[in-house]
Amino acid sequence: MTDNFDIVIIGGGILGTSISYFLSFLNKSKKIAIIEQESTVAFHTSGRNTGKVHAPYLYNPEKKKLFAKAAFHGYEMWKEYSKLKKLPFRKDGVIEVALNKKDVKTLEKYLKWGKQNGLEDKDIKLLDKEEIKKIEPEIKCESALYVYKDGSADYSVFTNSIMKDSKNNGTEFLLDSKVTEIKKENGQWEITLNQKKKIVTKFLINAAGGEAINIAHNMNVAKNFTDVHFRGEYWIVPKEYHNLTKASVYSVPEFPDYPFLDPHWIIRVDGSCEIGPNAVPVFSPYGYDNAENIKEFIPKIIEMLGSGARKAIFDKQFQELAINEIQSSMSKSVMINRVKRFLPKIDSDKITEKGTAGIRSSVIDENGKFVPDVILIDDEKSFHILNYNSPGATGALPFATHIVNHLNKNGFIGNELVDAQCGPWKFSEIIEKLEK
Ligand SMILES: Cc1cc2nc3c(=O)[nH]c(=O)nc-3n(C[C@H](O)[C@H](O)[C@H](O)COP(=O)(O)OP(=O)(O)OC[C@H]3O[C@@H](n4cnc5c(N)ncnc54)[C@H](O)[C@@H]3O)c2cc1C
């Protein structure tokens, strides 16, 4: 027998799960399912990130307005949700450091962006060398932007809790189910799971993270885009360094045109510390080890050479960056030295344990340029979310409401209760804040 659904979401990451959460409150009579290939939600990027609940100071309010707004409101929503569910959340702040005069100018720009994106004077402050020394004596820098309204959380815990709420409202989570084929049959989508079981849905939402492009291509959508994958690796820092700073420390990125930052000094929500992530080019969204990368090497290279990615990989600056990152993967001290520039006390010999790596999939257009923003595509009876990157976990709840509202306004799903109370939030009030 084939199961029939009204709405199916591919991808049990933080975004797909959050979309299901809001849909489950607004569409009580609809049959909704999430398909996830792994045995748990948040198995990939959503459970393998830095765990920061980011204040929106890194995002240009003109170019990344929606992402900045989602981060701004996401912070408040996760804070409220964690209080309600008694989940760990720490407002522990982040310090962005300038290592030279040029970086100081960038910090001034970040301060301006942060304020334009809604941060108040009490949330963000530019400090000179002497001021930061008094607060954080171990940090060496020219100046620093102290972002007090920045937090730490465990997004795997959040996603699992959101899943429980969504399940309680009737969403079916089809775990251990890999989508292997999607076909249009009689005006509906017929989806094959694990090359065997078939389900049918009236509407399909593609929130498949690192595989979203492949799924879109299989449905004849977004053929002008391709993606490249970067593995972000972490090193776990021993206990003796846990009190080195009070806040996590980021540095102004060396290559601001690329969609990742330099490795940071991270304080996790449980107080443990790590260094990372770097951004090592790999050949699969699951390229955590050599076996997977070797398996995907030839098909990915062929795909890249036949698309806009060809221009990106032959770009001199990209090659320089890739070599830097590969070196920081092959040599622990190369990676640690990037953080030693602003925390000289760290001794890389004392750091011996690797953390859990996460993979970022960045979309490239036909001209070989990295697409800086998320890509949202409406197609017939389907919706695709591509390039959903940092700070995607911070903004997942508001972003999910934006998507659900968009689908409703365009008549794709027809929410029954647009004014519904969704846990601690009223749906219409979140939308109002996002549209302000
Ligand atoms: C190294 C790193 C650090 C980061 N740090 C932060 C941070 O500190 N703060 C922050 O806010 N953001 C951070 N991010 C970004 C954030 O983690 C992501 O934006 C977010 O997790 C993306 O969520 P997602 O649900 O779109 O994707 P995913 O978590 O990748 O979920 C997609 C899901 O789809 C499933 N799937 C794919 N294909 C199929 C298929 N064929 N069949 C069935 N299931 C399928 C996958 O198994 C996966 O579970 C970081 C990202 C990286 C890589």
The ligand as a Gaussian input file, in Angstrom:
#p B3LYP/6-31G(d) Opt

LIG

0 1
 C       31.155000      24.038000      10.249000
 C       29.847000      24.770000      10.383000
 C       29.621000      25.605000      11.484000
 C       28.408000      26.295000      11.595000
 N       28.184000      27.059000      12.708000
 C       26.997000      27.660000      12.879000
 C       26.717000      28.393000      14.073000
 O       27.531000      28.480000      14.983000
 N       25.499000      29.008000      14.186000
 C       24.556000      28.933000      13.184000
 O       23.491000      29.516000      13.347000
 N       24.793000      28.229000      12.060000
 C       25.971000      27.571000      11.888000
 N       26.211000      26.831000      10.770000
 C       25.154000      26.738000       9.743000
 C       24.038000      25.789000      10.138000
 O       24.555000      24.659000      10.813000
 C       23.259000      25.367000       8.881000
 O       22.822000      26.552000       8.198000
 C       22.027000      24.536000       9.212000
 O       22.347000      23.489000      10.087000
 C       21.425000      23.974000       7.927000
 O       20.313000      23.196000       8.279000
 P       19.516000      22.359000       7.204000
 O       18.362000      21.783000       7.899000
 O       19.264000      23.198000       6.006000
 O       20.554000      21.230000       6.684000
 P       21.023000      19.789000       7.307000
 O       21.266000      19.867000       8.758000
 O       22.147000      19.378000       6.438000
 O       19.774000      18.880000       7.049000
 C       19.433000      18.334000       5.802000
 C       18.975000      16.909000       6.038000
 O       18.489000      16.367000       4.800000
 C       18.758000      14.979000       4.805000
 N       18.773000      14.487000       3.421000
 C       19.518000      14.935000       2.398000
 N       19.272000      14.220000       1.285000
 C       18.331000      13.298000       1.612000
 C       17.685000      12.255000       0.894000
 N       17.955000      12.009000      -0.402000
 N       16.773000      11.498000       1.545000
 C       16.478000      11.708000       2.856000
 N       17.089000      12.680000       3.604000
 C       18.009000      13.465000       2.989000
 C       20.165000      14.895000       5.441000
 O       20.416000      13.606000       5.962000
 C       20.093000      15.985000       6.505000
 O       19.760000      15.470000       7.774000
 C       27.415000      26.144000      10.608000
 C       27.636000      25.293000       9.513000
 C       28.838000      24.605000       9.404000
 C       29.071000      23.689000       8.241000

